[in-house]
């Protein structure tokens, strides 16, 4: 009974940490908030820049036979559904391994990312680009890009979960490099297909990264409350003990 109550109390502390983290990312993600303010106020220099870049990217895509078809397929391969499925599978694996609170972090982070994106889209209700000879089409509002946000969220989460298994600094840098390339490609593809403005994808990436950073910081704060050794998530992952055989999470049953 005592052990059960201790686990319940620990779960409540983790829940509070993640809740505060979500609030922090919504309120204090400075780059995103700046872009949001400029978009809502219809800041002319930003709108002009977005229009120029959209037209140039669109023209380049049209000039390359088959390029638009490639981008349409690739952007969906790395789209939001893919990242959500991967993170749910990761959470199931973590749960079965006994890392139940890390599984909870995974589900909370990918869910919050999607909900934040939908909420901001509804709030801003920005129109998507309208270009001649459209290559692709996407429903809903434009700001921020859901694909770019999901890629930034999912790719960085994947790295944070994998880092404990990567032994060398070179491997760590390679993992972060791959995540950056995938995120940048998805962001570029949305502009090249003419379904998003540049400021949309930049906002999506920054908000996605801020979401992961905030929930990872919340998880690390909980770890320290539990008496675990301090860790640096972007260097060691959110749960550095993951690679240790038989090293159980306090939530293991």
PyMOL commands that set and color helices and strands:
alter all, ss='L'
color gray80, all
select helices_A, chain A and resi 2-28+30-40+44-63+67-77+80-97+100-124+146-165+169-192+198-225+233-236+240-243
alter helices_A, ss='H'
color red, helices_A
deselect
rebuild
show_as cartoon
